[in-house]
Amino acid sequence: MNLKRLFLFTLLLAFLLVLTACSGDGGANTDTNADDDEADLTEEAEASDEDAEAATAGNQVLVFARGGDSESLDPGSTTDGESSRVTKQVLEGLLEFDKDSFELIPGLAHDWEVSEDGLTYTFHLDEGVTFHDGTDFNAEAVKVNFERWSDPEHAYAFAEDGYVYSMYGTMFGGYKGDEGHVIEAINVIDNYQIEFVLNQPLGFFLQNLGMSYFGITSPAALEEYGSEINENPVGTGPFKFVSWSKNDSIIVDRFEDYRKEGLPKLDRVIFEVIPDNAARLIALRAGEIDIMDGLNPDDAAGIEAEAGLALLTRAENNFGYVGFNAQKEPVDSKEVRQAISYAIDNQAIADALYAGYATSAKNPLPPGYLGYNDEVKGYAYDPEKAKEILAEAGYENGLEIELMMSPTARPYMPDPETVAQIVQNNLADIGIDVTITSHEWAPYLEQTLKGEHQMFLLGWSGTNGDPDYFLSSLLHGSNVGSSNRTFYHNEEVDALLDHAKRAVDQAERAELYMQAQELISEDAPMVTLVHSTPVMAISENVLNYVPHPSTSESLEEVELTE
């Protein structure tokens, strides 16, 4: 409900209450339906509480509509982009990325130095910064956060099903006590200086610190909320958390004591879940929302020509894919996976569903990234070859497979349902009977995390500008059951990725990643479909909004015109 409708509703409610008061006889009421009427009015008034609260928040209330809900608001505990979209507003890291690139800029650290051997990083922190709960931000708070991510035995290492801070393990070579863990010590020099000592070089250590996964949470809040911190984030960011109505909306309000003078400009941001792309566009046109992600590419041309709306794009920094559970029959067979790879027409998917805003993909890494291997042949659409390989694998009479998917629109896949149907039809042509099952976003992520799938639809967007974030996160054996939902494990690939992770020379890193892509292509743990240029629609009343390639951008400078 927007503010205009709220105002009209309030007037109507007041008018009805006056009528009720004037029509009584000394307080006696002989109308047998009076109680029901009063109950209805009470329910309507309660239903408007959220809108009334929004009205009191101020005039600068922005509604950002998205296709699915967040999974967790403790950013280190999830790889979900819808979670990062929200936590980016509430928590901040030591470093940040520039508005439209992965160039590093100061965050909570205003300066930093790196030793000549690349093993010691010293950060100088902003002074006078407070968390949303009023406690002080300092070097000790930074240390607490990194130690809780790294140590499964830490008092604040909250987990339900195993150890949940998977992105920390991925980006820093494991956890406390692991052979590959690169952070040897974290030393608090004084309240506003902190030192990270590595036991070996890590070529993208600074890039990691710009990622939204490593936003700093108030230690006092960790103590207060315990494992419920994933629903009660407390950071130093421009907006403070207000409420979360699951599968409906998340509300954050302006933090009055934010460290940057004059920011944020918005009084409130409402992240609203509208699962259907078309329904989100209708809401935008009606003025009920201000920004929508997950625009159908076919609607892009219309938005460009429509008064009052604007079309925005994100950089091509992702890929969508069909993934296999490489440890579950029948797709534990490399030959079956290769046959399916030849059977899926990814160019047809790009042409049919992306309206020119996508290119077909052959590697699990976007072109333009360090080490992208353009020499990889990939799997050109060839159903006859697919049938031959399938027969050689012992399935000349075909087989049955379940394809799990979520209809939630994502930057790399704005229409997953149609993609699933195309894949189903492609595989039917080679004798594979595919059953499609559809799931809500958060449960779907949990199910694929646990390996309940044979095949699934998903994708990945870069969040630090480094190839390791794609290749190691998705395909390193140590990440099986976390960010590696294909359950793929090749020791030779792991060794190449580990070497590249720790190499300082960028040419050497590039060569190692190229070798890894050759092996990955041969093993076919996933069918890479497209690299997309995500399109968004926005009201012209929204100023200073810049979509970031990572899909998670700060809204601190965004404002609404009158």
Number of C-alpha atoms within 10 A of each C-alpha: 14 15 15 9 11 17 15 11 16 14 12 12 15 12 11 13 13 11 11 12 11 11 10 12 9 8 9 7 12 9 10 8 10 12 11 11 12 13 12 12 15 12 11 13 15 12 11 16 12 12 17 18 10 23 18 10 16 13 15 19 23 21 21 22 25 26 24 26 26 24 24 23 27 26 28 24 23 23 21 20 23 23 22 29 22 28 30 24 26 28 29 24 24 25 25 25 24 14 16 14 14 20 13 16 15 17 17 24 21 14 16 17 12 14 10 7 8 17 18 20 17 20 21 20 23 19 15 10 18 18 26 26 13 13 14 18 25 23 23 19 18 24 19 20 20 17 20 18 25 24 17 19 13 12 13 20 20 23 12 7 7 10 17 18 25 24 24 20 23 21 21 19 21 21 21 19 11 11 9 16 20 23 23 15 14 21 15 18 14 12 14 18 19 22 21 17 18 19 14 17 18 22 19 20 19 17 19 25 20 25 26 30 26 24 28 29 26 26 21 16 19 22 12 12 15 15 16 15 19 19 15 21 25 28 27 29 29 28 32 27 25 14 14 18 11 11 18 14 20 20 20 21 23 26 21 15 18 20 19 11 8 11 19 24 16 23 21 25 24 23 26 22 20 22 21 17 22 14 12 26 26 12 17 21 19 10 14 18 24 23 26 24 24 26 27 21 21 15 17 21 11 13 20 14 11 12 11 13 20 19 19 18 18 18 16 22 25 27 29 25 22 24 28 27 24 25 15 16 12 19 20 17 16 16 21 22 26 24 26 28 26 23 27 27 20 26 16 14 19 22 15 15 19 25 14 13 19 23 19 19 24 24 25 27 28 23 17 11 13 19 24 20 22 12 9 17 12 19 23 14 18 15 20 14 15 26 25 14 20 24 17 13 15 12 16 14 11 15 15 12 18 15 22 24 25 23 23 24 22 25 27 27 31 24 22 21 19 15 23 24 15 18 22 20 16 20 25 16 15 23 17 21 16 21 13 17 13 15 14 15 23 18 12 18 21 14 15 26 18 15 21 15 22 21 24 25 23 21 21 26 24 21 25 25 22 19 25 26 21 22 21 25 24 23 26 26 18 22 22 20 18 27 25 24 27 30 27 26 20 14 12 12 23 18 14 20 23 17 16 25 25 18 19 15 10 13 12 13 22 19 16 21 25 19 18 22 24 17 14 21 20 16 18 24 26 27 27 26 29 28 30 27 22 28 25 23 25 23 19 15 14 17 13 11 17 16 21 20 24 26 21 20 22 24 23 20 15 17 19 17 9 7
